[in-house]
Amino acid sequence: MMMWKKSSTHPDTAVIGMGRTGCSVVRFLEQQDVVCAAYDEKLKSLPEGIHANLHTGTLRSRDLQDYSRVIVSPGVDWRHRALAHARAQGVQVIGDIDLFNECFSGDLLAITGTNGKSTVVHLLGLMLEVLHGGVEVGGNIGVPMLDMLYDGRSPARAVLELSSFQLERCQKVHPKWAALLNVQPDHADMHENFDDYEAAKLRLFEQQGEGDIAMLPLNKHWADLASDLAQRGVRVRRFGIVESDIMEHERQVDAGLLPEEGGSFDGGGGKLFWTGADTRHEIPIDHLRVRGAYQQLNLAIAAQAAADFGVSSNVITESLTAFRGLAHRLQYIGHRMGRAWYDDSKATNPDAAKAALVSFERAIWICGGLTKGLDLAPMTETVKQHVASAYIIGKQAKPYREILKKAGIPFQVAGNIRKAVALAAENKLLLPVLLSPAAASQDQFRDYAERGDCFAEAVAQLEKAA
């Protein structure tokens, strides 16, 4: 393990942003006897057990000029003027992945993408636990990655969820197995443009070479990346939802969803499949507890990763059929007032909400929130086909009114979740009710989880109030 010994009076390392990740960086460095300075523009004090000097207020360029290394939390905008100036002056400006990469000696599995990361990471952690030496899971969710290495530990293998924010400030990461699930226009507001957002995701594959595995979507957009990786000796696996020409696609797709024989795939039938020891393994989709084609596709990706690391098909099958999904991700929360209710609060962008809506023939849709400038217009046809009526929450109702009017769907502006739930419960159409906002939550809530919890609480109270 690399050590960084510095004078206790002249810290050489600055850590920017004292959220969950920043605090984990400081704890890790202090355990290596590295004295560092902590910076946060809002925080007033540090958690107990962290001894770094905390500098608060606006971060200025001159604040960083005396450090040779600056470690930046993913919640801090990479374009911050002080950070850009430090990079221009030759200061090493990195994220926590680089520290992890220097000190971790096991097998690294890394997953990135706009939607679906947490589901794949969580399920993969469950399946790899059966292997000798087990697995640690974390990164963008759960345990900060450096906490996995605390007290000199180095697990046999680690599964990391990596965001574009983590990857853009990473100089080097080398996963033995890496997956890109999708790239959709969310969080692009924290990058210069969409191309930079996509480029950040693709940094996951820059260090891969002979003997590594990369998993990419089947669509043609990723063909050049697949070819480049294959030329480097990387084994490239492709995944997707196969809608036609089954025999032709079978030779190209390692994992995904297939339609019933002679039929068409509509998310309610067909098979989930993955490849192990050159044999295709299948599970009828009706045997899964997770709803929605794109959620089920995430299960297939996790199954493929587990198979690539030697997990038996029996263990994979049992894990997939038992998995109920993660909270706030198209989660069934009960049957009230004659209808089923689903919490998909994690759908913070239009693509995620579209994926949820197509999982239902028709549904009552609760939508709205902070759009972050994302265009809702591409949702119009999906809304027209799968929404029977809608209730709008949040402070930016106008974009939702516009697409619902264009789709010809009746709607009401409810304003908040409790009123939307009450109105949906009174709807004469006994259809499933889906909270899938297609927007961020921070206009009314701390985060999407609080929004989903509020929805579940309002649903639970329905029959008590009736």
C-alpha positions in Angstrom: 0.0 0.0 0.0 1.3 3.4 -1.0 2.0 5.8 1.9 2.1 9.6 1.9 4.1 10.9 4.9 3.8 14.6 5.4 4.8 17.2 8.0 2.2 17.8 10.6 2.8 21.5 10.3 2.7 21.9 6.5 -0.1 19.7 5.0 0.6 19.0 1.3 -2.9 17.6 0.5 -6.2 19.5 0.4 -9.6 17.7 0.3 -12.4 19.7 -1.2 -16.0 19.0 -0.2 -16.7 17.4 3.2 -19.7 15.2 2.4 -19.7 11.5 2.8 -16.9 10.9 0.2 -14.7 13.8 1.4 -14.9 12.7 5.0 -13.9 9.1 3.9 -10.9 10.5 2.1 -9.7 12.5 5.1 -10.2 9.5 7.5 -8.2 7.3 5.1 -5.3 9.7 4.7 -5.1 10.4 8.4 -4.8 6.7 9.0 -1.8 6.8 6.7 -0.4 9.6 8.9 -1.0 12.1 6.2 -2.0 15.5 7.5 -4.4 17.2 5.1 -6.5 20.4 5.0 -10.3 20.2 4.5 -12.3 22.7 2.5 -16.1 23.1 2.3 -18.0 26.2 1.2 -21.0 25.5 3.4 -20.1 23.2 6.3 -19.4 24.7 9.7 -17.8 21.7 11.5 -16.4 18.3 10.7 -17.7 14.9 12.1 -16.1 13.6 15.2 -12.9 11.6 14.7 -11.7 13.8 11.8 -8.7 16.0 12.8 -8.1 18.1 9.7 -8.3 21.9 9.8 -11.5 23.0 8.2 -11.5 26.0 5.9 -15.0 27.4 5.1 -16.4 30.0 2.8 -15.9 30.5 -0.9 -13.0 28.5 -2.3 -10.5 30.8 -4.0 -7.7 30.0 -6.4 -5.0 31.2 -4.0 -6.3 28.8 -1.3 -4.9 25.9 -3.3 -1.6 27.3 -4.5 0.5 25.8 -1.7 -0.7 22.2 -2.1 0.9 19.6 -4.5 -2.3 17.4 -4.5 -6.0 18.3 -4.3 -8.6 15.6 -3.9 -12.1 16.7 -4.9 -15.4 15.1 -3.8 -17.8 14.2 -6.6 -20.4 16.7 -5.3 -18.1 19.6 -6.1 -18.3 21.0 -9.6 -15.2 20.0 -11.5 -15.4 23.3 -13.4 -15.0 25.4 -10.2 -12.7 28.3 -11.0 -10.3 27.4 -8.2 -10.0 23.8 -9.3 -9.5 24.9 -13.0 -6.8 27.3 -11.9 -5.0 24.6 -9.8 -5.0 22.2 -12.7 -3.6 24.9 -15.0 -0.8 25.5 -12.5 0.2 21.8 -12.6 -1.3 20.8 -9.3 -2.4 17.1 -9.1 -6.2 17.4 -8.9 -7.9 14.0 -8.5 -10.8 12.1 -6.9 -11.0 9.2 -4.5 -10.9 6.6 -7.2 -7.2 7.3 -7.7 -6.4 6.7 -4.1 -8.5 3.5 -4.2 -6.7 2.3 -7.3 -3.3 2.9 -5.8 -4.1 0.8 -2.7 -6.6 -1.9 -3.9 -5.0 -5.2 -5.0 -8.1 -7.4 -5.7 -10.4 -7.8 -8.7 -12.3 -4.6 -9.5 -15.8 -4.7 -11.1 -17.1 -1.2 -12.0 -20.5 -0.1 -13.3 -21.4 3.2 -14.7 -24.4 4.6 -16.6 -27.2 7.2 -16.2 -29.8 4.8 -15.0 -29.7 1.3 -13.4 -26.3 1.4 -11.7 -27.6 0.8 -8.2 -29.7 -2.2 -9.1 -26.8 -3.9 -11.0 -24.3 -3.2 -8.2 -26.6 -4.4 -5.4 -27.6 -7.6 -7.1 -24.0 -8.4 -8.2 -22.8 -7.9 -4.6 -25.4 -10.5 -3.4 -24.3 -13.0 -6.0 -20.5 -12.6 -5.7 -20.8 -13.1 -1.9 -20.8 -16.9 -2.5 -17.2 -16.8 -3.9 -14.2 -17.4 -1.7 -13.1 -14.1 -0.1 -16.5 -12.5 -0.7 -17.0 -9.0 -2.1 -17.3 -5.4 -0.9 -19.8 -3.1 -2.6 -19.9 0.7 -2.6 -18.7 3.8 -4.4 -21.4 6.1 -5.5 -23.8 4.3 -3.2 -23.5 2.7 0.2 -20.0 2.5 1.5 -17.5 5.1 0.2 -14.8 3.1 -1.6 -11.9 4.1 0.7 -13.8 2.8 3.7 -13.3 -0.7 2.1 -9.6 -0.2 2.6 -9.7 1.1 6.2 -7.4 -0.5 8.7 -5.2 -1.9 5.9 -7.9 -4.2 4.5 -7.9 -5.1 0.8 -10.9 -7.3 -0.2 -10.6 -10.1 -2.7 -12.9 -8.2 -5.0 -14.9 -5.0 -5.0 -18.0 -3.8 -7.0 -18.1 -0.1 -7.5 -20.9 2.1 -8.7 -19.2 5.0 -10.4 -20.8 8.3 -11.5 -19.7 10.6 -14.2 -18.6 13.0 -11.5 -16.2 10.4 -10.0 -14.9 9.3 -13.4 -14.2 12.8 -14.8 -11.8 13.6 -11.9 -10.1 10.2 -12.1 -6.6 9.9 -13.7 -6.5 6.1 -13.7 -8.9 3.2 -12.9 -8.4 -0.3 -14.2 -11.5 -2.6 -13.7 -11.1 -6.3 -14.5 -14.8 -6.2 -15.5 -16.5 -3.0 -16.5 -20.1 -2.2 -17.7 -21.6 0.9 -19.3 -25.4 0.6 -18.9 -26.5 3.6 -20.8 -25.8 7.3 -21.3 -28.8 9.6 -21.2 -29.2 13.4 -20.7 -29.2 13.6 -17.0 -26.5 15.4 -14.9 -25.2 16.8 -18.2 -25.8 20.2 -16.5 -22.8 19.5 -14.3 -20.5 19.0 -17.4 -19.6 21.4 -20.2 -21.9 19.6 -22.6 -23.4 16.1 -23.3 -20.2 15.0 -25.1 -18.2 15.7 -22.0 -20.7 13.8 -19.9 -20.4 10.8 -22.2 -16.6 11.1 -22.3 -16.5 11.0 -18.5 -18.4 7.7 -18.5 -16.0 6.2 -21.1 -12.9 6.8 -18.9 -14.0 3.6 -17.2 -12.5 1.6 -20.1 -9.3 3.6 -20.8 -6.9 1.3 -18.9 -8.5 -2.0 -19.9 -6.4 -4.5 -21.8 -5.7 -8.2 -22.3 -7.8 -10.5 -20.2 -10.3 -7.8 -19.0 -14.0 -7.8 -19.8 -16.1 -4.9 -21.0 -19.9 -5.0 -21.2 -21.6 -2.5 -23.6 -25.1 -1.9 -25.0 -25.8 -3.6 -28.3 -26.8 -0.4 -30.2 -24.5 0.9 -33.0 -23.4 4.0 -31.1 -21.0 1.9 -29.1 -19.6 -0.1 -32.1 -16.4 1.9 -32.3 -15.7 1.6 -28.6 -16.3 -2.2 -28.8 -13.9 -2.5 -31.7 -11.2 -0.5 -30.0 -11.5 -2.6 -26.8 -11.4 -5.8 -28.8 -8.2 -4.7 -30.5 -6.6 -4.2 -27.1 -7.4 -7.8 -26.1 -10.5 -7.0 -24.0 -13.3 -9.5 -24.2 -16.3 -7.4 -25.2 -19.7 -8.6 -24.2 -22.9 -7.0 -25.5 -26.4 -6.8 -24.0 -29.8 -5.7 -25.1 -33.5 -6.3 -25.6 -33.9 -8.5 -28.7 -37.1 -7.6 -30.5 -36.6 -9.4 -33.8 -34.3 -11.6 -35.8 -33.6 -13.8 -32.8 -31.2 -16.2 -34.4 -29.1 -13.4 -35.9 -28.9 -11.5 -32.6 -28.2 -14.7 -30.5 -24.6 -14.7 -31.9 -24.1 -11.1 -30.9 -25.8 -10.7 -27.5 -24.3 -12.2 -24.4 -27.1 -11.1 -22.0 -30.5 -9.5 -22.2 -34.1 -10.2 -22.9 -35.7 -12.4 -25.6 -39.3 -12.6 -26.9 -41.3 -15.7 -26.7 -40.7 -18.1 -29.6 -42.5 -16.7 -32.6 -43.8 -13.7 -30.6 -42.8 -10.2 -29.9 -41.2 -9.0 -26.7 -43.5 -6.5 -24.8 -42.0 -6.7 -21.3 -44.6 -9.1 -20.0 -43.4 -12.3 -21.6 -40.3 -13.8 -23.0 -37.0 -14.8 -21.3 -34.1 -13.2 -19.5 -30.7 -14.8 -20.6 -27.0 -14.7 -19.9 -24.0 -16.7 -21.1 -21.9 -18.9 -18.9 -19.2 -21.4 -20.1 -20.4 -20.7 -23.7 -23.9 -21.9 -22.7 -26.9 -19.7 -22.7 -29.0 -19.8 -19.5 -32.6 -18.6 -19.5 -35.3 -17.6 -17.0 -38.9 -16.9 -18.0 -39.6 -13.3 -17.3 -42.8 -14.3 -15.5 -40.6 -15.9 -12.8 -39.1 -12.6 -11.9 -40.5 -10.3 -9.2 -39.0 -7.2 -10.7 -41.3 -5.4 -13.2 -40.3 -3.4 -16.3 -38.1 -4.4 -19.3 -35.2 -2.1 -18.5 -35.2 -3.2 -14.8 -35.1 -6.8 -16.0 -32.3 -6.0 -18.4 -30.3 -4.8 -15.4 -30.8 -8.2 -13.8 -29.4 -9.9 -17.0 -26.3 -7.7 -16.8 -25.7 -8.6 -13.2 -26.2 -12.3 -14.1 -23.6 -12.0 -16.8 -21.0 -10.5 -14.5 -21.6 -13.1 -11.9 -21.2 -15.9 -14.5 -18.0 -14.3 -15.7 -16.6 -14.6 -12.2 -17.6 -18.3 -11.9 -20.9 -18.1 -9.9 -23.0 -21.1 -10.7 -26.1 -20.8 -12.8 -28.2 -22.2 -9.9 -27.1 -19.4 -7.6 -27.7 -16.8 -10.3 -31.2 -18.2 -11.0 -32.1 -18.2 -7.3 -30.8 -14.7 -6.9 -32.7 -13.3 -9.8 -36.0 -14.9 -9.0 -35.8 -13.8 -5.3 -34.8 -10.2 -6.0 -37.6 -7.7 -5.3 -35.8 -4.6 -6.6 -34.5 -1.6 -4.8 -36.5 1.0 -3.0 -38.0 3.8 -5.1 -37.2 2.0 -8.4 -40.5 0.8 -9.8 -41.2 -0.6 -6.4 -44.7 -2.1 -5.7 -45.8 -0.6 -2.4 -49.3 -2.0 -2.0 -52.9 -2.3 -3.1 -55.1 0.5 -1.9 -58.5 1.9 -3.0 -58.9 -0.8 -5.6 -55.6 -0.3 -7.4 -51.9 -1.0 -7.2 -49.4 1.7 -6.3 -45.8 1.9 -7.6 -43.0 4.1 -6.3 -40.5 5.0 -9.0 -39.2 8.2 -7.4 -35.7 7.4 -8.6 -36.9 8.3 -12.1 -35.3 11.7 -12.1 -35.1 12.1 -15.8 -37.4 11.6 -18.8 -35.7 8.4 -20.1 -36.1 6.7 -16.7 -39.8 7.7 -16.6 -40.4 6.4 -20.1 -38.9 3.0 -19.1 -41.3 2.9 -16.2 -44.4 3.9 -18.2 -43.9 1.3 -20.9 -44.0 -1.4 -18.2 -47.7 -0.7 -17.9 -50.4 -1.0 -20.6 -52.1 2.0 -19.0 -51.5 3.8 -15.8 -52.4 6.9 -13.7 -49.2 9.0 -13.7 -47.9 11.2 -10.9 -45.2 13.4 -12.4 -43.3 16.6 -11.9 -40.5 18.2 -10.0 -37.2 20.0 -11.0 -36.6 19.4 -14.7 -33.0 20.7 -14.7 -33.7 22.0 -18.2 -34.2 18.5 -19.7 -36.5 18.3 -22.7 -39.7 16.3 -21.9 -41.0 16.4 -25.5 -39.5 13.0 -26.4 -41.8 11.5 -23.8 -45.0 12.6 -25.6 -45.7 9.4 -27.6 -45.0 7.2 -24.6 -47.3 9.3 -22.5 -50.0 9.1 -25.2 -49.8 5.3 -25.3 -49.4 4.4 -21.6 -51.0 7.2 -19.5 -54.7 7.3 -18.9 -54.7 10.4 -16.7 -52.1 12.4 -14.8 -51.5 14.5 -11.7 -48.6 17.0 -11.7 -46.6 17.9 -8.6 -43.7 20.2 -8.1 -42.9 23.8 -8.9 -42.3 23.4 -12.6 -45.7 22.3 -13.8 -45.6 24.0 -17.3 -43.5 21.4 -19.2 -45.7 18.6 -17.9 -48.9 20.5 -18.8 -47.5 20.9 -22.3 -46.7 17.3 -23.1 -49.9 16.1 -21.5 -52.0 18.5 -23.6 -50.1 17.5 -26.7 -50.7 13.8 -25.9 -54.4 14.5 -25.2 -54.3 13.1 -21.7 -56.5 14.6 -19.0 -54.6 16.0 -16.0 -54.7 18.1 -12.9 -52.0 20.2 -11.3 -52.0 18.8 -7.7 -48.9 20.7 -6.5 -47.8 18.2 -3.9 -47.6 14.5 -3.5 -50.3 14.1 -0.8 -52.9 15.9 -2.9 -51.8 13.9 -6.0 -52.3 10.6 -4.1 -55.7 11.7 -2.9 -56.8 12.7 -6.3 -55.5 9.5 -7.9 -57.4 7.4 -5.3 -60.6 9.1 -6.4 -60.0 8.5 -10.1 -62.8 6.3 -11.5 -60.3 4.3 -13.6 -59.1 1.4 -11.4 -55.6 1.5 -13.0 -52.2 1.2 -11.4 -50.9 4.5 -10.0 -47.3 5.2 -10.9 -45.1 7.9 -9.3 -42.4 8.3 -11.9 -41.6 12.1 -11.8 -39.2 12.4 -14.8 -37.6 15.2 -12.6 -35.3 15.8 -9.7 -36.9 16.3 -6.3 -35.0 19.2 -4.7 -37.8 21.7 -5.4 -39.8 20.1 -2.6 -37.7 17.4 -1.0 -34.2 16.7 0.2 -33.8 13.9 -2.4 -35.7 11.3 -4.4 -35.8 8.9 -1.4 -37.6 11.4 0.8 -40.0 12.0 -2.1 -40.7 8.3 -2.4 -41.1 7.9 1.3 -43.7 10.7 1.3 -45.5 9.0 -1.5 -45.6 5.6 0.3 -46.8 7.3 3.5 -49.6 9.1 1.7 -50.7 5.8 0.0 -50.6 4.0 3.4 -52.9 6.6 4.9 -55.5 6.3 2.2 -57.8 3.7 3.7 -57.4 5.1 7.2 -58.8 8.3 6.0 -61.6 6.7 4.0 
